[in-house]
């Protein structure tokens, strides 16, 4: 398989970004401070991020045959991602998300899946060829779980590293899907929901992550990378991701976030982080190197409005990484009790 190649199977949404001072109470009507339609969706965000971060990237997904579908595919191509295997679904609407932007950069989101969640979703021969050629496959949970499982199995069959971002759905993860995933990437809320365990402290995040690791006779993942927002991230599992020298060793560490002076919009920040980890792993980096790189990319992402438009370039990310190291402003990873 070509070194560095990334496939992203997932959703594409037209994000209606609505600025509000606060969320309305039941029965209340508020006036918005502004409205923009911005390309997004967890799959499209991650494809745009991986491409801008230097990885040869192909987007595998579905859009409707409406104006938003054309806009989404054009935005992906502008970011450098390939769309030759994407499907324009006749008679279906493109996915849409209402993104309520709150002061300070936080957001609340409501998603209408449209073509992303259609019963007609299938892994086409063109998609399968891309899956089997990828060094890394990025998945999320805004498409049917059976489709994710098919894609993960196809990629796994040729030795790809499969990364599943846990965002996009509240339901449990199937054993079929977990068995084909190498790295699970939730935030702490998603980790708690998936495991039924508390995640209020670093030690609790480690314990909950360990519950998801593969054990003899039971499906599980090789590693869990939990996103903690402005604090940073926590890795738990096998640093070799189950392959190569050192496979089978387990470890846990905390990677601090890069500081940000002013947060504009956190929409897509988690997608940026996960995609940056995947792009860097595809290039041959270690997990520790990939997480530090992703922390720099995430710090840049939250300083721009919108999801896909906020994904940073490779040059900007390397510059931010180097500046942080020169200033010693970001602490080294801290080992946690495993």
C-alpha positions as a Markdown table, in Angstrom:
| # | Residue | x | y | z |
|---|---|---|---|---|
| 1 | Unk | 0.0 | 0.0 | 0.0 |
| 2 | Unk | 1.3 | 3.6 | -0.7 |
| 3 | Unk | 3.0 | 5.0 | 2.3 |
| 4 | Unk | 1.0 | 7.8 | 3.9 |
| 5 | Unk | -2.3 | 7.2 | 2.1 |
| 6 | Unk | -5.5 | 7.9 | 4.2 |
| 7 | Unk | -9.0 | 6.8 | 3.4 |
| 8 | Unk | -11.9 | 8.6 | 5.3 |
| 9 | Unk | -15.3 | 6.9 | 5.2 |
| 10 | Unk | -18.0 | 9.0 | 6.8 |
| 11 | Unk | -20.4 | 11.8 | 6.7 |
| 12 | Unk | -20.6 | 15.2 | 4.9 |
| 13 | Unk | -23.0 | 17.9 | 6.2 |
| 14 | Unk | -23.9 | 21.4 | 5.3 |
| 15 | Unk | -23.4 | 23.2 | 8.7 |
| 16 | Unk | -25.9 | 26.0 | 9.4 |
| 17 | Unk | -23.7 | 28.0 | 11.8 |
| 18 | Unk | -26.0 | 30.1 | 14.0 |
| 19 | Unk | -24.6 | 32.6 | 16.4 |
| 20 | Unk | -26.6 | 32.9 | 19.7 |
| 21 | Unk | -25.9 | 34.5 | 23.1 |
| 22 | Unk | -27.4 | 31.4 | 24.7 |
| 23 | Unk | -29.6 | 28.4 | 23.9 |
| 24 | Unk | -33.4 | 29.1 | 24.0 |
| 25 | Unk | -35.6 | 27.7 | 26.7 |
| 26 | Unk | -38.5 | 25.5 | 25.8 |
| 27 | Unk | -41.1 | 27.7 | 24.0 |
| 28 | Unk | -38.8 | 30.6 | 23.7 |
| 29 | Unk | -37.7 | 32.4 | 20.5 |
| 30 | Unk | -34.3 | 34.1 | 20.2 |
| 31 | Unk | -32.9 | 36.3 | 17.5 |
| 32 | Unk | -29.6 | 35.0 | 16.1 |
| 33 | Unk | -26.5 | 37.1 | 15.8 |
| 34 | Unk | -25.7 | 35.7 | 12.3 |
| 35 | Unk | -26.0 | 32.7 | 10.0 |
| 36 | Unk | -23.6 | 31.0 | 7.7 |
| 37 | Unk | -23.7 | 27.8 | 5.7 |
| 38 | Unk | -20.3 | 26.0 | 6.1 |
| 39 | Unk | -19.1 | 22.6 | 4.8 |
| 40 | Unk | -18.8 | 20.1 | 7.6 |
| 41 | Unk | -19.7 | 16.6 | 8.8 |
| 42 | Unk | -17.3 | 14.5 | 10.8 |
| 43 | Unk | -16.1 | 12.5 | 7.7 |
| 44 | Unk | -15.7 | 15.5 | 5.5 |
| 45 | Unk | -13.9 | 17.4 | 8.3 |
| 46 | Unk | -11.4 | 14.6 | 8.8 |
| 47 | Unk | -10.8 | 14.1 | 5.1 |
| 48 | Unk | -10.1 | 17.9 | 4.7 |
| 49 | Unk | -7.9 | 17.9 | 7.7 |
| 50 | Unk | -5.8 | 14.8 | 6.7 |
| 51 | Unk | -5.4 | 16.3 | 3.2 |
| 52 | Unk | -4.3 | 19.7 | 4.4 |
| 53 | Unk | -1.9 | 18.0 | 6.8 |
| 54 | Unk | -0.1 | 16.4 | 3.9 |
| 55 | Unk | -1.6 | 13.0 | 3.6 |
| 56 | Unk | -2.8 | 11.7 | 0.2 |
| 57 | Unk | -6.5 | 11.4 | 1.2 |
| 58 | Unk | -9.7 | 10.0 | -0.4 |
| 59 | Unk | -13.2 | 10.8 | 0.9 |
| 60 | Unk | -15.6 | 7.9 | 0.8 |
| 61 | Unk | -19.2 | 9.0 | 1.5 |
| 62 | Unk | -22.6 | 10.0 | 0.2 |
| 63 | Unk | -24.1 | 13.4 | -0.5 |
| 64 | Unk | -27.5 | 14.3 | -2.0 |
| 65 | Unk | -28.1 | 15.5 | -5.5 |
| 66 | Unk | -28.9 | 19.0 | -4.2 |
| 67 | Unk | -27.0 | 22.3 | -4.1 |
| 68 | Unk | -25.4 | 21.3 | -0.8 |
| 69 | Unk | -24.0 | 18.1 | -2.2 |
| 70 | Unk | -22.1 | 19.9 | -4.9 |
| 71 | Unk | -20.9 | 22.5 | -2.4 |
| 72 | Unk | -19.6 | 19.7 | -0.1 |
| 73 | Unk | -17.7 | 17.8 | -2.8 |
| 74 | Unk | -16.2 | 21.1 | -4.1 |
| 75 | Unk | -15.0 | 22.0 | -0.6 |
| 76 | Unk | -13.3 | 18.6 | -0.2 |
| 77 | Unk | -11.5 | 18.9 | -3.5 |
| 78 | Unk | -10.4 | 22.4 | -2.6 |
| 79 | Unk | -8.9 | 21.1 | 0.6 |
| 80 | Unk | -7.0 | 18.5 | -1.4 |
| 81 | Unk | -9.1 | 15.4 | -0.8 |
| 82 | Unk | -10.1 | 13.1 | -3.6 |
| 83 | Unk | -13.8 | 12.5 | -4.2 |
| 84 | Unk | -13.8 | 10.1 | -7.1 |
| 85 | Unk | -15.3 | 7.3 | -5.0 |
| 86 | Unk | -18.0 | 9.5 | -3.3 |
| 87 | Unk | -21.6 | 8.9 | -4.2 |
| 88 | Unk | -24.1 | 11.6 | -5.3 |
| 89 | Unk | -27.4 | 9.9 | -4.3 |
| 90 | Unk | -30.3 | 10.7 | -6.6 |
| 91 | Unk | -33.4 | 11.9 | -4.8 |
| 92 | Unk | -31.8 | 12.2 | -1.4 |
| 93 | Unk | -31.0 | 15.3 | 0.6 |
| 94 | Unk | -27.5 | 16.0 | 1.8 |
| 95 | Unk | -26.8 | 15.8 | 5.5 |
| 96 | Unk | -27.4 | 19.0 | 7.4 |
| 97 | Unk | -26.4 | 20.2 | 10.9 |
| 98 | Unk | -27.7 | 23.1 | 12.9 |
| 99 | Unk | -24.6 | 24.4 | 14.8 |
| 100 | Unk | -25.5 | 26.9 | 17.6 |
| 101 | Unk | -22.3 | 28.9 | 18.3 |
| 102 | Unk | -22.1 | 30.2 | 21.9 |
| 103 | Unk | -19.9 | 33.0 | 23.3 |
| 104 | Unk | -16.4 | 31.6 | 24.1 |
| 105 | Unk | -16.4 | 29.2 | 21.1 |
| 106 | Unk | -18.5 | 26.4 | 22.6 |
| 107 | Unk | -21.3 | 24.9 | 20.5 |
| 108 | Unk | -24.4 | 22.7 | 20.5 |
| 109 | Unk | -25.3 | 20.7 | 17.4 |
| 110 | Unk | -28.3 | 19.0 | 15.9 |
| 111 | Unk | -27.7 | 16.7 | 12.9 |
| 112 | Unk | -30.1 | 15.5 | 10.2 |
| 113 | Unk | -28.3 | 12.6 | 8.6 |
| 114 | Unk | -29.9 | 12.7 | 5.1 |
| 115 | Unk | -27.8 | 10.7 | 2.6 |
| 116 | Unk | -25.3 | 9.9 | 5.3 |
| 117 | Unk | -27.7 | 7.6 | 7.1 |
| 118 | Unk | -29.7 | 6.3 | 4.1 |
| 119 | Unk | -30.7 | 2.6 | 4.0 |
| 120 | Unk | -29.2 | 2.6 | 0.5 |
| 121 | Unk | -25.6 | 3.1 | 1.9 |
| 122 | Unk | -23.2 | 0.5 | 0.7 |
| 123 | Unk | -19.5 | 0.0 | 0.3 |
| 124 | Unk | -19.1 | 0.2 | -3.5 |
| 125 | Unk | -16.3 | -1.5 | -5.5 |
| 126 | Unk | -14.6 | 1.9 | -5.9 |
| 127 | Unk | -14.7 | 2.5 | -2.2 |
| 128 | Unk | -13.4 | -1.0 | -1.4 |
| 129 | Unk | -10.4 | -0.4 | -3.7 |
| 130 | Unk | -9.5 | 2.8 | -1.8 |
| 131 | Unk | -10.0 | 1.0 | 1.5 |
| 132 | Unk | -7.6 | -1.8 | 0.6 |
| 133 | Unk | -5.0 | 0.7 | -0.7 |
| 134 | Unk | -5.0 | 2.9 | 2.5 |
| 135 | Unk | -2.3 | 2.9 | 5.2 |
| 136 | Unk | -4.9 | 4.4 | 7.6 |
| 137 | Unk | -8.7 | 4.3 | 7.6 |
| 138 | Unk | -10.6 | 7.0 | 9.5 |
| 139 | Unk | -14.2 | 6.2 | 10.6 |
| 140 | Unk | -16.8 | 8.1 | 12.6 |
| 141 | Unk | -20.4 | 7.3 | 13.7 |
| 142 | Unk | -22.5 | 9.5 | 11.5 |
| 143 | Unk | -23.1 | 6.6 | 9.0 |
| 144 | Unk | -24.8 | 3.2 | 9.6 |
| 145 | Unk | -22.7 | 1.0 | 11.9 |
| 146 | Unk | -22.8 | -1.9 | 9.5 |
| 147 | Unk | -21.2 | 0.2 | 6.8 |
| 148 | Unk | -18.4 | 1.1 | 9.2 |
| 149 | Unk | -17.9 | -2.6 | 10.0 |
| 150 | Unk | -17.7 | -3.5 | 6.3 |
| 151 | Unk | -15.2 | -0.8 | 5.7 |
| 152 | Unk | -13.0 | -1.6 | 8.7 |
| 153 | Unk | -12.9 | -5.3 | 7.7 |
| 154 | Unk | -11.9 | -4.4 | 4.1 |
| 155 | Unk | -9.1 | -2.1 | 5.3 |
| 156 | Unk | -7.9 | -4.5 | 8.0 |
| 157 | Unk | -7.6 | -7.3 | 5.5 |
| 158 | Unk | -4.7 | -5.5 | 3.8 |
| 159 | Unk | -3.0 | -4.3 | 7.0 |
| 160 | Unk | -4.4 | -0.8 | 7.3 |
| 161 | Unk | -4.6 | 0.9 | 10.7 |
| 162 | Unk | -8.2 | 1.5 | 11.5 |
| 163 | Unk | -9.1 | 4.5 | 13.7 |
| 164 | Unk | -12.7 | 5.0 | 14.9 |
| 165 | Unk | -13.8 | 8.5 | 16.2 |
| 166 | Unk | -16.5 | 7.7 | 18.7 |
| 167 | Unk | -18.5 | 10.9 | 18.0 |
| 168 | Unk | -21.7 | 10.9 | 16.1 |
| 169 | Unk | -23.9 | 8.3 | 17.8 |
| 170 | Unk | -25.0 | 7.5 | 21.3 |
| 171 | Unk | -25.5 | 3.7 | 20.9 |
| 172 | Unk | -23.2 | 0.9 | 22.0 |
| 173 | Unk | -20.4 | -0.2 | 19.7 |
| 174 | Unk | -20.9 | -3.6 | 18.1 |
| 175 | Unk | -18.4 | -6.5 | 18.7 |
| 176 | Unk | -18.1 | -6.8 | 14.9 |
| 177 | Unk | -16.9 | -3.3 | 14.5 |
| 178 | Unk | -14.6 | -3.3 | 17.6 |
| 179 | Unk | -12.9 | -6.4 | 16.4 |
| 180 | Unk | -11.7 | -4.5 | 13.3 |
| 181 | Unk | -10.7 | -1.3 | 15.0 |
| 182 | Unk | -7.1 | -0.6 | 16.1 |
| 183 | Unk | -7.6 | 2.8 | 17.8 |
| 184 | Unk | -10.8 | 4.2 | 19.3 |
| 185 | Unk | -10.8 | 8.0 | 19.8 |
| 186 | Unk | -13.7 | 9.3 | 22.0 |
| 187 | Unk | -13.9 | 12.3 | 24.2 |
| 188 | Unk | -14.4 | 11.8 | 27.9 |
| 189 | Unk | -18.2 | 12.0 | 27.7 |
| 190 | Unk | -18.3 | 9.5 | 24.9 |
| 191 | Unk | -15.9 | 7.2 | 26.7 |
| 192 | Unk | -18.2 | 7.3 | 29.8 |
| 193 | Unk | -21.3 | 6.5 | 27.7 |
| 194 | Unk | -19.6 | 3.6 | 25.8 |
| 195 | Unk | -18.2 | 1.9 | 28.9 |
| 196 | Unk | -20.7 | 2.9 | 31.6 |
| 197 | Unk | -17.7 | 4.0 | 33.8 |
| 198 | Unk | -16.9 | 7.4 | 35.3 |
| 199 | Unk | -14.3 | 9.6 | 33.4 |
| 200 | Unk | -14.0 | 12.5 | 35.8 |
| 201 | Unk | -10.3 | 12.1 | 36.5 |
| 202 | Unk | -7.3 | 10.9 | 34.6 |
| 203 | Unk | -7.2 | 7.7 | 36.5 |
| 204 | Unk | -10.8 | 7.1 | 35.7 |
| 205 | Unk | -10.2 | 7.7 | 32.0 |
| 206 | Unk | -7.4 | 5.1 | 32.1 |
| 207 | Unk | -9.6 | 2.6 | 33.8 |
| 208 | Unk | -12.4 | 3.1 | 31.4 |
| 209 | Unk | -10.0 | 2.9 | 28.4 |
| 210 | Unk | -8.6 | -0.4 | 29.7 |
| 211 | Unk | -12.1 | -1.9 | 29.7 |
| 212 | Unk | -12.1 | -1.4 | 25.9 |
| 213 | Unk | -8.8 | -3.0 | 25.1 |
| 214 | Unk | -8.7 | -6.4 | 23.4 |
| 215 | Unk | -8.3 | -9.5 | 25.6 |
| 216 | Unk | -8.0 | -13.2 | 24.6 |
| 217 | Unk | -11.4 | -14.4 | 23.5 |
| 218 | Unk | -13.1 | -11.0 | 23.4 |
| 219 | Unk | -13.1 | -8.2 | 20.9 |
| 220 | Unk | -11.4 | -5.0 | 21.7 |
| 221 | Unk | -9.1 | -2.3 | 20.4 |
| 222 | Unk | -5.3 | -2.0 | 20.6 |
| 223 | Unk | -5.5 | 1.5 | 22.0 |
| 224 | Unk | -7.8 | 4.3 | 23.2 |
| 225 | Unk | -7.0 | 8.0 | 22.6 |
| 226 | Unk | -9.3 | 10.2 | 24.7 |
| 227 | Unk | -9.7 | 13.8 | 23.8 |
| 228 | Unk | -10.0 | 16.1 | 26.8 |
| 229 | Unk | -10.6 | 19.4 | 25.0 |
| 230 | Unk | -8.5 | 22.3 | 26.3 |
| 231 | Unk | -6.7 | 20.1 | 28.7 |
| 232 | Unk | -5.1 | 17.7 | 26.2 |
| 233 | Unk | -5.5 | 13.9 | 25.6 |
| 234 | Unk | -4.8 | 10.6 | 27.1 |
| 235 | Unk | -3.4 | 7.5 | 25.4 |
| 236 | Unk | -4.0 | 4.0 | 26.9 |
| 237 | Unk | -3.0 | 0.7 | 25.2 |
| 238 | Unk | -0.3 | -0.7 | 23.0 |
| 239 | Unk | 2.0 | 2.0 | 21.5 |
| 240 | Unk | 2.8 | -0.4 | 18.6 |
| 241 | Unk | -1.0 | -0.7 | 17.9 |
| 242 | Unk | -0.7 | -4.5 | 17.9 |
| 243 | Unk | 1.9 | -4.7 | 15.1 |
| 244 | Unk | 5.6 | -4.6 | 14.8 |
| 245 | Unk | 8.4 | -4.6 | 17.4 |
| 246 | Unk | 7.1 | -4.1 | 20.9 |
| 247 | Unk | 3.5 | -5.2 | 20.1 |
| 248 | Unk | 1.6 | -6.3 | 23.1 |
| 249 | Unk | 3.1 | -3.9 | 25.6 |
| 250 | Unk | 0.6 | -1.6 | 27.3 |
| 251 | Unk | 1.1 | 2.0 | 28.5 |
| 252 | Unk | -0.7 | 5.1 | 29.5 |
| 253 | Unk | 0.2 | 8.8 | 29.2 |
| 254 | Unk | -1.2 | 12.3 | 29.2 |
| 255 | Unk | -0.4 | 14.7 | 26.4 |
| 256 | Unk | -1.0 | 18.4 | 27.4 |
| 257 | Unk | -2.8 | 20.7 | 24.9 |
| 258 | Unk | -1.1 | 23.6 | 23.2 |
| 259 | Unk | -2.2 | 26.9 | 24.8 |
| 260 | Unk | -4.7 | 29.1 | 22.8 |
| 261 | Unk | -5.1 | 32.8 | 23.5 |
| 262 | Unk | -8.6 | 33.2 | 22.1 |
| 263 | Unk | -10.9 | 30.4 | 21.1 |
| 264 | Unk | -13.2 | 31.3 | 18.2 |
| 265 | Unk | -15.1 | 28.1 | 17.5 |
| 266 | Unk | -14.5 | 24.5 | 18.7 |
| 267 | Unk | -16.6 | 22.9 | 16.0 |
| 268 | Unk | -14.5 | 20.3 | 14.3 |
| 269 | Unk | -11.7 | 20.4 | 16.8 |
| 270 | Unk | -12.0 | 16.8 | 17.7 |
| 271 | Unk | -12.2 | 15.8 | 14.1 |
| 272 | Unk | -9.0 | 17.8 | 13.4 |
| 273 | Unk | -7.2 | 16.0 | 16.3 |
| 274 | Unk | -8.3 | 12.5 | 15.2 |
| 275 | Unk | -7.4 | 13.2 | 11.5 |
| 276 | Unk | -4.0 | 14.6 | 12.5 |
| 277 | Unk | -3.2 | 11.5 | 14.5 |
| 278 | Unk | -4.2 | 9.4 | 11.5 |
| 279 | Unk | -2.3 | 11.4 | 9.0 |
| 280 | Unk | 0.9 | 11.3 | 11.1 |
| 281 | Unk | 0.6 | 7.6 | 11.8 |
| 282 | Unk | 0.2 | 7.0 | 8.0 |
| 283 | Unk | 3.5 | 8.9 | 7.5 |
| 284 | Unk | 5.3 | 6.5 | 9.8 |
| 285 | Unk | 5.3 | 8.6 | 13.1 |
| 286 | Unk | 5.0 | 7.0 | 16.5 |
| 287 | Unk | 1.8 | 7.4 | 18.4 |
| 288 | Unk | 3.5 | 9.8 | 20.8 |
| 289 | Unk | 4.7 | 12.0 | 17.9 |
| 290 | Unk | 1.3 | 11.8 | 16.3 |
| 291 | Unk | -0.5 | 13.0 | 19.4 |
| 292 | Unk | 1.8 | 15.9 | 19.9 |
| 293 | Unk | 1.4 | 16.9 | 16.3 |
| 294 | Unk | -2.4 | 16.6 | 16.6 |
| 295 | Unk | -2.3 | 18.8 | 19.7 |
| 296 | Unk | -0.7 | 21.6 | 17.7 |
| 297 | Unk | -3.2 | 21.2 | 14.8 |
| 298 | Unk | -6.1 | 21.3 | 17.3 |
| 299 | Unk | -4.8 | 24.5 | 18.8 |
| 300 | Unk | -4.9 | 26.1 | 15.4 |
| 301 | Unk | -8.3 | 24.7 | 14.5 |
| 302 | Unk | -10.2 | 26.4 | 17.3 |
| 303 | Unk | -9.0 | 29.8 | 16.2 |
| 304 | Unk | -11.1 | 29.9 | 13.0 |
| 305 | Unk | -14.8 | 29.9 | 12.5 |
| 306 | Unk | -16.4 | 26.8 | 11.0 |
| 307 | Unk | -15.6 | 23.1 | 10.8 |
| 308 | Unk | -13.9 | 22.3 | 7.5 |
| 309 | Unk | -12.6 | 25.8 | 6.9 |
| 310 | Unk | -10.7 | 25.7 | 10.2 |
| 311 | Unk | -8.6 | 22.6 | 9.4 |
| 312 | Unk | -5.0 | 23.9 | 9.4 |
| 313 | Unk | -2.2 | 23.3 | 6.8 |
| 314 | Unk | 0.8 | 21.1 | 7.3 |
| 315 | Unk | 3.1 | 24.2 | 7.2 |
| 316 | Unk | 1.1 | 26.1 | 9.9 |
| 317 | Unk | 1.0 | 23.0 | 12.1 |
| 318 | Unk | 4.7 | 22.3 | 11.9 |
| 319 | Unk | 5.4 | 26.0 | 12.6 |
| 320 | Unk | 3.1 | 25.9 | 15.7 |
| 321 | Unk | 4.8 | 22.7 | 16.8 |
| 322 | Unk | 8.3 | 24.1 | 16.4 |
| 323 | Unk | 7.3 | 27.4 | 18.1 |
| 324 | Unk | 5.9 | 25.5 | 21.1 |
| 325 | Unk | 9.0 | 23.4 | 21.4 |
| 326 | Unk | 11.3 | 26.5 | 21.2 |
| 327 | Unk | 9.4 | 28.2 | 23.9 |
| 328 | Unk | 9.0 | 25.0 | 26.0 |
| 329 | Unk | 5.4 | 26.1 | 26.4 |
| 330 | Unk | 4.0 | 22.6 | 26.2 |
| 331 | Unk | 5.0 | 20.0 | 28.8 |
| 332 | Unk | 6.2 | 16.6 | 27.6 |
| 333 | Unk | 3.8 | 13.7 | 27.8 |
| 334 | Unk | 3.3 | 12.5 | 31.4 |
| 335 | Unk | 3.2 | 8.8 | 32.2 |
| 336 | Unk | 0.1 | 7.7 | 34.0 |
| 337 | Unk | -0.4 | 4.7 | 36.2 |
| 338 | Unk | -1.5 | 1.7 | 34.1 |
